[in-house]
């Protein structure tokens, strides 16, 4: 069903015109196509990553159950630094002091 919906969406000239004008929307469509392809190929054998992997730093204030940043394995920060400064515990981590 997801494949059919994506194909219908991508057949619309208005959708193509819209995403071609926005690099970020082009990226999202690329990710959707990749995801659908992986689901088609591997189906139920795909597992979700744990919450500590690829943690969305830019959404941390909206997370109703945020992780301690010391528990996070990797972060996604997108445009976080456009409007925010680095949290102090991450500053120590980036400076190589995470082992202290």
C-alpha positions in Angstrom: 0.0 0.0 0.0 2.8 2.4 0.8 4.4 1.8 -2.6 1.1 2.6 -4.4 0.6 5.8 -2.4 4.1 7.0 -3.1 3.7 6.2 -6.8 0.4 8.1 -7.0 2.0 11.0 -5.2 5.0 11.1 -7.5 2.9 11.0 -10.6 1.4 14.4 -9.8 3.2 17.3 -11.6 2.3 19.7 -8.7 4.1 17.4 -6.2 7.2 17.1 -8.5 7.2 20.9 -9.1 7.0 21.5 -5.3 9.8 19.1 -4.3 12.1 20.2 -7.1 12.1 23.8 -5.6 13.2 22.6 -2.2 16.4 20.7 -1.5 15.0 19.6 1.9 11.8 18.3 0.4 13.8 16.5 -2.3 15.8 14.8 0.5 12.7 13.7 2.3 11.2 12.2 -0.9 14.6 10.5 -1.5 14.4 9.0 2.0 10.8 7.9 1.5 11.7 6.1 -1.8 14.7 4.5 -0.2 12.6 3.4 2.8 9.9 1.9 0.6 12.6 0.1 -1.5 14.1 -1.4 1.7 10.7 -2.5 3.0 9.9 -4.1 -0.3 13.2 -6.0 -0.3 13.5 -6.9 3.4 10.1 -6.4 4.9 9.7 -7.6 8.4 13.4 -8.4 8.9 14.0 -4.6 9.3 14.2 -3.6 13.0 13.9 -0.1 14.5 17.1 1.3 16.1 17.0 1.9 19.8 16.1 5.3 21.0 19.7 6.1 21.9 20.7 5.8 18.2 20.4 8.8 15.9 18.8 10.8 18.7 17.1 13.9 17.2 18.8 16.7 19.2 16.7 19.3 17.4 13.6 17.8 18.9 14.9 17.3 22.5 12.7 20.0 24.0 9.6 18.3 22.5 10.5 14.8 23.7 8.2 13.9 26.5 10.7 11.2 27.7 14.1 12.6 26.7 17.3 10.6 27.3 20.2 11.9 29.2 22.6 12.9 26.6 25.3 10.7 28.2 23.1 7.7 27.2 22.9 8.7 23.5 25.0 6.7 21.1 24.7 9.1 18.1 22.8 12.3 17.5 21.0 13.9 14.6 21.2 17.7 14.8 19.9 19.0 11.5 19.5 22.7 12.0 19.8 22.6 15.8 22.8 24.9 15.9 21.1 27.6 13.8 19.1 28.7 16.9 20.8 26.8 19.9 24.2 26.4 21.5 25.7 23.1 22.3 24.5 21.6 25.6 27.4 21.6 28.2 27.5 17.8 28.5 27.8 17.5 24.7 30.5 20.2 24.7 32.6 18.0 27.0 31.9 15.0 24.8 32.9 16.8 21.6 36.1 18.1 23.3 37.2 14.5 24.0 36.5 14.7 27.8 33.8 12.0 27.8 36.2 9.5 29.4 36.8 11.8 32.4 
